[in-house]
Amino acid sequence: MSIGKFEGVAEALGRIGGLNYLLEASRTLTTTSLDMGQKPGIVTAIAKYHMTEISRTILNDSMDIHAGRAIQCGPMNYLSSAYLGVPVASQ
C-alpha cells in the first residue's frame, strides 16, 4: 500500500499542499504590489510572520511523515538543515 493511503500521512500531505498554496498566494500578492511600485510595509511584515509560522507547521508535518529518517542528521536528511534554521527564520 502506498504511504499516501495511510490516514495520518494523507492528512499531513493535504495540509502541506494547502498551506503551500497559501504561501504561494501570499508571495504573489506581496511581490505584485512591490512590482506596482507600492510600499506594502505592513502587509509584508504580517505576511512574513504568518509565512514563518506556516513554514513551521509544514516542516513539522514533513518530519512526521519521514518519521525516524527525519531525526537522524546526515547527508541523506534533507529536512534537518531547514528544521535547524526555523528558530532563526522567526527573528
matplotlib code that plots the C-alpha trace (Angstrom):
import matplotlib.pyplot as plt

x = [0.0, 1.3, 2.3, -0.2, -3.1, -2.5, -4.9, -2.4, 0.0, -2.8, -4.0, -0.5, 0.1, -3.2, -2.3, 1.2, -0.4, -3.0, -0.5, 2.0, -0.8, -1.5, 2.2, 2.5, -0.6, 0.9, 4.2, 2.4, 0.3, 3.3, 5.7, 3.0, 2.4, 6.1, 6.2, 3.4, 5.6, 3.6, 5.3, 3.4, 5.5, 2.7, 1.4, 4.9, 5.6, 2.3, 3.0, 6.5, 5.1, 2.4, 4.6, 7.2, 4.5, 3.0, 6.5, 6.9, 3.7, 4.7, 8.1, 6.7, 4.3, 7.2, 9.2, 6.2, 5.8, 9.5, 9.5, 12.8, 14.7, 13.9, 15.6, 18.9, 21.3, 23.4, 23.7, 20.5, 18.3, 17.2, 14.9, 17.4, 19.0, 15.6, 14.4, 17.5, 17.0, 13.4, 14.3, 16.5, 13.7, 11.4, 13.8]
y = [0.0, 3.4, 5.7, 8.4, 6.0, 5.9, 8.3, 10.2, 10.7, 11.7, 14.3, 15.8, 15.7, 17.5, 20.2, 20.6, 21.0, 23.5, 25.6, 25.7, 27.1, 29.7, 30.6, 31.0, 33.2, 35.4, 35.6, 36.6, 39.3, 40.9, 40.8, 42.0, 45.1, 45.7, 45.4, 48.0, 50.5, 50.3, 50.2, 47.5, 47.6, 46.5, 43.8, 42.3, 42.3, 40.5, 38.1, 37.3, 36.5, 34.2, 32.6, 31.7, 30.1, 28.2, 27.0, 25.6, 23.6, 22.3, 21.3, 19.5, 17.6, 16.7, 15.5, 13.4, 11.8, 11.0, 9.6, 8.1, 9.2, 12.9, 12.8, 11.3, 14.0, 13.3, 13.9, 11.9, 14.0, 17.0, 18.3, 18.7, 22.0, 23.5, 22.3, 23.7, 27.0, 27.5, 29.4, 31.8, 32.4, 33.8, 36.5]
z = [0.0, -0.9, 2.0, 0.9, 1.6, 5.3, 7.0, 9.1, 6.2, 3.9, 6.4, 6.7, 3.0, 2.4, 5.0, 3.4, -0.1, 1.1, 3.2, 0.3, -1.9, 0.7, 0.9, -2.9, -2.9, -0.2, -2.0, -5.3, -3.5, -1.9, -4.9, -7.2, -5.0, -5.0, -8.8, -9.0, -7.1, -3.8, -0.4, 1.4, 4.6, 6.9, 4.6, 4.1, 7.9, 8.5, 5.6, 7.0, 10.4, 9.1, 6.5, 9.1, 11.4, 8.4, 7.5, 11.0, 10.5, 7.1, 8.4, 11.4, 9.2, 6.9, 9.9, 11.0, 7.5, 7.3, 10.9, 12.0, 8.9, 9.8, 13.2, 12.1, 10.9, 7.9, 4.2, 3.4, 5.6, 3.5, 6.3, 9.1, 7.9, 7.4, 10.8, 12.5, 10.7, 11.9, 15.1, 13.1, 10.5, 13.1, 14.2]

ax = plt.figure().add_subplot(projection="3d")
ax.plot(x, y, z, "-o")
ax.set_aspect("equal")
plt.show()
